[in-house]
Amino acid sequence: MILNEFCANTGYHRKYAIRLLNGARPEKRRTPRERRRGLSYRPETLAVLSAVWEAAGYPWSVRLKALLPLWLPWIGKRFRVRPEIEKQLLKISPRQMDRRLKAQKTQRRRRIYGRTKPGYLLKHHIPVKTDRWDVATPGFTEVDLVSHSGNSASGEFAHTLNVTDIHSTWTESRAVLGRREEAVQRALNEIATTLPFALLGVDSDNGSEFINWHLKGWCEQKNIQLTRGRPYKKDDNAHIEQKNWTHVRKLLAWDRYDTHAGGPGESSQTRRAEKAAGPVPTKQDHRTPTGAHLTTGQS
């Protein structure tokens, strides 16, 4: 009788009415309490972490985690931390490092005006290096052009042509005013004559300062292997990207150089930088180079 009266008053189907009547009793919804986790790391711990991160050259969190045990003697001498602070430093995870250093990373992030313009005409005539470098002798290098435009990309300004050898990590740098093909080729030729080993391979990005007939002809004349990385894939040129930071940005920062007198190649600041970041001699290996696997065609 109750079910019939309920269906008559509501117009519900009997099966639906049964499900409603057999359901849980409606209760007042409780407002969930927000649970806040207490602070796990003291401000002193985060201050030491930030100092080590800056002194180590701003490594990413996973690498910083691995570096902390090696930096403990430096930390103990400089900050004289207590045992509990040292324990927290070794306990903090890479993800927590990213969270705690987020404000410092945002503060140090600057807008860098890049002027890498893709070279389209020769792009499909220069092979793409598709795997990691597997060489047993010096001579195969990665190259890049680092701009010194300051806060403005207008006009002509200086660049640093950076070249690093894959096998020996030998690094050479030259100042170039502008991005003209001939100037880049002359600087690369000067570097090739000063290297203590023969230049066998040049791997670059897809910028027009490297992807041009002028440099291609020079490489063919010198019997130098010319390859390029994939567009928008900086990991393909990871070796030179690291040297751009350690040998150029850390020494010359992001100032603008737009004259011969004030350019990075002429200033005393750069001469000191070149002395500080000079090449590291390594034992020469005279075995036959294996090169890298190449593919041709469109990418």
C-alpha positions as a printed Julia matrix, in Angstrom:
299×3 Matrix{Float64}:
  0.0    0.0     0.0
  2.77   2.44    0.87
  4.6    1.71   -2.44
  1.4    2.19   -4.47
  0.63   5.5    -2.75
  4.24   6.67   -3.2
  4.18   5.87   -6.95
  0.78   7.53   -7.36
  1.93  10.77   -5.69
  5.36  10.98   -7.39
  4.67   9.34  -10.74
  7.81   7.16  -10.37
  8.08   3.66  -11.79
  7.75   0.96   -9.17
 11.31  -0.35   -9.67
 12.75   3.15   -9.42
 10.66   3.86   -6.34
 11.93   0.63   -4.71
 15.57   1.68   -5.32
 14.89   5.07   -3.77
 13.16   3.65   -0.74
 15.85   1.01   -0.18
 18.67   3.56   -0.48
 20.72   5.02    2.32
 19.09   7.48    4.65
 19.86  11.05    3.59
 22.26  12.69    6.01
 23.67  16.13    6.36
 26.85  16.44    4.3
 29.92  17.02    6.34
 32.41  19.62    5.3
 35.76  17.88    4.8
 38.45  19.17    7.09
 41.56  20.45    5.37
 44.6   18.57    6.53
 47.76  20.59    6.52
 51.1   18.95    6.75
 53.62  20.54    9.03
 56.89  21.95    7.77
 59.43  19.15    7.33
 62.46  21.29    6.53
 63.74  24.22    8.49
 64.53  27.59    6.86
 68.19  27.01    7.67
 68.11  23.77    5.65
 66.53  25.5     2.66
 69.04  28.36    2.84
 71.95  25.9     2.7
 70.26  24.0    -0.14
 69.84  27.23   -2.13
 73.51  28.17   -1.55
 74.75  24.77   -2.74
 72.44  24.91   -5.77
 73.88  28.29   -6.76
 77.51  27.36   -6.06
 77.2   24.11   -8.06
 76.02  25.96  -11.17
 72.23  25.55  -10.81
 72.0   21.79  -11.51
 68.59  20.18  -11.83
 67.1   18.48   -8.78
 68.14  14.87   -9.48
 71.73  15.89  -10.05
 71.66  18.2    -7.01
 70.46  15.28   -4.89
 73.47  13.22   -6.02
 75.87  16.15   -5.45
 74.86  16.92   -1.87
 76.92  14.13   -0.22
 80.0   15.3    -2.13
 79.45  18.9    -1.02
 79.15  18.1     2.69
 82.78  19.08    3.48
 82.23  22.43    1.75
 78.92  22.89    3.58
 80.44  22.06    6.95
 83.32  24.49    6.48
 81.18  27.35    5.15
 77.98  27.06    7.21
 78.96  24.85   10.19
 75.58  23.15   10.09
 74.26  21.07   12.94
 73.84  17.29   12.52
 70.05  17.58   12.22
 70.39  20.11    9.37
 72.85  17.83    7.6
 70.43  14.95    8.0
 67.59  16.99    6.48
 69.78  17.97    3.52
 70.47  14.32    2.73
 66.82  13.38    3.25
 65.14  15.93    0.98
 63.86  14.45   -2.29
 64.39  15.89   -5.8
 60.71  16.76   -6.07
 60.85  18.72   -2.82
 63.96  20.49   -4.1
 62.0   21.64   -7.15
 59.21  22.95   -4.92
 61.5   24.7    -2.46
 63.7   26.27   -5.16
 60.82  27.33   -7.39
 60.89  30.95   -6.2
 64.66  31.25   -6.75
 64.37  29.69  -10.22
 61.62  32.13  -11.19
 63.67  35.04   -9.9
 66.76  34.01  -11.86
 64.91  33.15  -15.04
 65.57  35.77  -17.68
 64.19  36.25  -21.13
 66.97  35.5   -23.56
 66.58  36.77  -27.07
 67.71  33.97  -29.35
 68.38  34.64  -32.99
 68.62  31.14  -34.38
 66.97  31.28  -37.79
 66.46  27.97  -39.57
 68.21  27.35  -42.85
 65.71  25.84  -45.27
 67.62  25.56  -48.55
 70.19  22.98  -47.42
 68.23  21.42  -44.59
 67.45  18.2   -46.44
 70.93  17.9   -47.96
 72.73  17.74  -44.62
 72.23  14.43  -42.74
 70.71  14.23  -39.28
 72.7   12.52  -36.57
 70.2   10.0   -35.22
 72.07   8.34  -32.36
 74.55   9.19  -29.65
 78.17   9.91  -30.43
 80.19   6.69  -30.43
 83.74   7.82  -31.15
 87.06   6.62  -29.82
 89.26   9.46  -31.08
 89.21  13.27  -30.87
 87.99  15.28  -33.83
 84.19  14.95  -33.83
 82.73  18.15  -32.41
 79.5   19.95  -31.66
 79.24  23.67  -32.46
 76.85  26.45  -31.5
 76.57  30.22  -31.63
 75.8   32.04  -28.36
 74.33  35.52  -28.76
 75.35  38.53  -26.66
 72.34  40.72  -27.4
 71.52  41.83  -23.87
 67.88  42.82  -23.45
 67.38  43.75  -27.11
 67.71  41.67  -30.26
 67.77  44.7   -32.57
 70.8   45.63  -34.65
 74.05  43.73  -34.94
 75.8   42.36  -31.9
 78.52  39.89  -30.98
 78.25  36.13  -30.74
 80.52  33.46  -29.34
 81.24  30.5   -31.6
 81.59  27.59  -29.21
 83.15  24.27  -30.3
 83.58  21.23  -28.04
 85.12  17.87  -28.85
 83.02  14.85  -27.89
 85.84  12.47  -26.98
 88.25  14.77  -25.12
 85.81  17.59  -24.08
 88.36  20.09  -25.47
 86.54  23.39  -25.95
 87.44  26.4   -28.1
 85.58  29.72  -28.39
 85.84  32.65  -30.79
 84.06  36.0   -30.93
 82.04  36.8   -34.07
 80.34  40.13  -34.76
 77.01  39.28  -36.36
 75.91  35.96  -37.82
 77.26  36.18  -41.35
 78.15  32.9   -43.0
 81.67  33.99  -43.93
 82.46  35.22  -40.4
 81.31  31.97  -38.83
 83.27  29.92  -41.35
 86.45  31.97  -40.76
 86.14  31.56  -37.0
 85.6   27.82  -37.4
 88.6   27.6   -39.71
 90.73  29.42  -37.12
 89.62  26.98  -34.45
 90.4   24.03  -36.73
 93.99  25.26  -37.18
 94.57  25.64  -33.43
 93.13  22.3   -32.32
 95.78  19.76  -31.25
 93.99  17.15  -33.39
 92.4   17.07  -36.81
 88.83  18.31  -37.11
 86.86  15.32  -38.41
 83.21  16.17  -37.78
 80.99  19.18  -37.1
 77.49  18.76  -35.68
 75.3   21.86  -35.33
 71.72  22.96  -34.88
 69.52  24.05  -37.79
 70.51  27.72  -37.75
 71.24  29.42  -41.05
 74.72  30.37  -39.82
 75.62  26.67  -40.1
 73.17  25.32  -42.67
 74.48  27.13  -45.75
 76.41  26.4   -48.92
 79.44  28.3   -47.67
 80.06  26.04  -44.67
 79.02  22.91  -46.57
 81.57  23.61  -49.27
 84.29  24.3   -46.7
 83.56  21.0   -44.93
 83.64  19.08  -48.22
 86.94  20.72  -49.12
 88.47  19.82  -45.74
 86.87  16.35  -45.74
 84.95  17.16  -42.56
 81.72  15.37  -41.71
 78.88  17.93  -41.43
 75.72  16.87  -39.6
 72.83  18.57  -37.82
 70.46  17.84  -34.95
 66.69  17.59  -35.11
 64.76  20.86  -35.01
 63.71  21.98  -31.51
 65.6   19.09  -29.88
 68.36  20.6   -27.75
 69.18  17.17  -26.33
 70.71  16.3   -29.7
 73.45  18.85  -28.93
 73.68  18.28  -25.18
 77.49  18.51  -25.05
 77.71  21.98  -26.55
 74.66  23.21  -24.63
 76.49  22.4   -21.41
 79.63  24.24  -22.58
 77.51  27.24  -23.6
 76.65  27.61  -19.93
 80.0   26.76  -18.3
 82.29  28.5   -20.82
 80.16  31.44  -21.98
 77.16  32.38  -19.85
 78.79  31.89  -16.46
 81.71  34.06  -17.53
 80.12  36.71  -19.77
 76.53  36.57  -18.45
 73.84  38.17  -20.62
 75.39  41.59  -21.32
 75.24  43.16  -24.76
 78.36  43.49  -26.92
 77.9   45.27  -30.23
 81.3   46.83  -31.05
 84.75  45.46  -31.75
 86.21  47.39  -28.81
 83.66  46.11  -26.32
 83.02  42.69  -27.78
 83.69  39.5   -25.88
 86.67  38.69  -28.07
 88.47  41.96  -27.23
 87.56  42.66  -23.61
 89.88  41.8   -20.75
 86.92  40.06  -19.15
 86.86  37.5   -21.94
 90.61  37.09  -21.95
 90.36  36.16  -18.29
 87.43  33.89  -19.13
 89.37  32.11  -21.87
 92.25  31.58  -19.47
 89.94  30.25  -16.77
 87.97  28.02  -19.15
 90.86  26.88  -21.3
 90.94  23.43  -22.88
 91.92  20.46  -20.78
 94.7   18.4   -22.42
 93.82  14.74  -22.8
 95.66  11.72  -24.05
 95.4   11.43  -27.81
 93.83   8.33  -29.28
 95.08   7.43  -32.76
 92.56   4.71  -33.53
 90.33   4.99  -36.56
 87.17   7.04  -35.82
 83.85   5.26  -36.12
 81.76   8.41  -36.55
 78.03   8.53  -35.94
 75.1    6.88  -37.65
 73.61   9.18  -40.25
 70.37   9.43  -42.13
 69.51  11.64  -45.05
 66.25  13.05  -46.33
 63.48  14.99  -44.71
 62.98  15.09  -40.98
